[in-house]
């Protein structure tokens, strides 16, 4: 088994160096305790919440669109030919 420590580094220094790297990685991932920094994990959670909100808005908009199409088709404003062109794939 080969050693991962750099040359001229004692085992204690290698352990300390590894610990410092792990602490830096943890700080990047979960942020600094006691501050507003949420780290990478917090940023992903925020993006997920924003994406869910956007999906809900698009879903409501789509429902309103099809209700409007149904209303216009039902009242005769949107004729059969216009409705066929609207629904037909391009």
C-alpha positions in Angstrom: 0.0 0.0 0.0 1.5 3.4 -1.0 1.4 6.5 1.2 -0.6 9.5 0.0 1.4 12.0 2.0 3.8 14.4 0.3 7.5 13.7 0.6 9.3 15.2 3.6 6.1 15.3 5.7 5.8 13.4 9.0 2.8 11.2 9.6 1.5 13.8 12.1 1.8 16.6 9.6 0.0 14.5 7.0 -2.8 13.8 9.4 -3.1 17.5 10.2 -3.0 18.4 6.5 -5.7 15.9 5.7 -7.9 17.2 8.5 -7.5 20.8 7.3 -8.5 19.8 3.8 -11.6 18.0 5.2 -12.6 21.0 7.2 -12.3 23.2 4.1 -14.4 20.8 2.1 -17.0 20.7 4.8 -17.1 24.5 4.9 -17.7 24.7 1.2 -20.4 22.0 1.3 -22.4 23.1 4.4 -21.2 26.6 5.0 -19.9 28.3 8.2 -21.8 27.7 11.4 -23.3 30.8 13.0 -23.4 32.8 9.7 -25.8 33.2 6.8 -23.5 31.2 4.6 -25.4 28.0 3.6 -22.7 26.5 1.5 -23.3 24.5 -1.6 -25.9 22.3 0.0 -28.0 25.3 1.0 -27.7 26.8 -2.5 -29.0 23.6 -4.0 -31.9 23.5 -1.6 -32.8 27.2 -2.5 -32.7 26.4 -6.2 -34.9 23.4 -5.6 -37.5 25.6 -3.8 -37.4 28.1 -6.7 -37.8 25.4 -9.2 -40.8 24.0 -7.4 -42.4 27.5 -7.3 -41.8 28.0 -11.0 -43.3 24.6 -11.8 -46.5 25.5 -9.9 -46.7 28.8 -11.7 -46.4 27.1 -15.1 -48.9 24.5 -14.2 -51.5 27.2 -13.2 -50.8 29.1 -16.4 -51.3 26.0 -18.5 -54.6 25.3 -16.8 -55.8 28.9 -17.3 -54.7 28.7 -21.0 -56.8 25.5 -21.6 -59.7 27.0 -19.8 -59.6 30.0 -22.0 -59.3 27.8 -25.1 -62.4 25.9 -23.9 -64.3 29.0 -23.2 -63.5 30.5 -26.6 -64.3 27.2 -28.4 -67.5 26.9 -26.5 -68.7 30.4 -27.3 -67.9 29.9 -31.0 -65.2 32.7 -31.1 -62.6 30.1 -31.8 -63.9 28.2 -34.7 -63.2 24.6 -35.6 -60.5 25.4 -38.1 -58.7 27.8 -35.7 -58.9 25.2 -32.9 -57.6 22.5 -35.2 -54.6 24.7 -36.1 -54.0 25.6 -32.5 -54.0 22.0 -31.2 -52.3 20.3 -34.2 -48.6 19.8 -33.8 -46.3 22.0 -35.8 
